[in-house]
Amino acid sequence: MSANRNATPRASAELVGATDFTKVDAHQITAEEYEEIPELTDAVMARAMPGDGAEIARRGRGRPKTGSPKQQVTMRLDADVLAAMRASGPGWQARANEALRERFKA
């Protein structure tokens, strides 16, 4: 076990949600801490969207839904065909999808 893990106090149910607000209020931000904060440039502000965050909460988490979602299928392929596709590197499934799309366009 690492030295850091040994130094970490055990969690307990009575400490869940406990905060030392006196210590937080007493903290003075130092110049070094200000250096960690990114500068708000005109470019950053131009990308900013006004609002209270309600739109993001309504939208939900995750990738937006697409009009034509992909469907999972089960296919049996020859081992050499599958090995060749996988050997082409990351993204082989998308390339296989594109090859099938091109083949069956007509």
Steps between C-alpha positions, in 0.01 A plus 500: 500500500634845416599760757224735378234236545611442860484873572143530370248495783223241482163626381211478739127557464493782755756701300309484169407856407698649788687817404720725706355831379707696752818369340365567150398857590837569661699394189672788322569445128868542424664635185604147402137387508401785268757374246303174471185682388482535119475851359158603369584632154266663247503173302386303805226751575383493135437123534313543827127442501285700739251311709438331830588146393138384477542413130794273578303332779203439268723367223640230726836329500674311227518517125204667322253262336546454125229478238640175362656302784721203420362155571691218657506180296668163525692380194721202443813591305796294389789529745738635235254777402450604861875489570569720196242757612635509855859521373414827325509665843265706716180599325475177305130463576420842353707416191317167462169686528610745229613215270161331537322829435700554179438142385121518544436858380366376165 
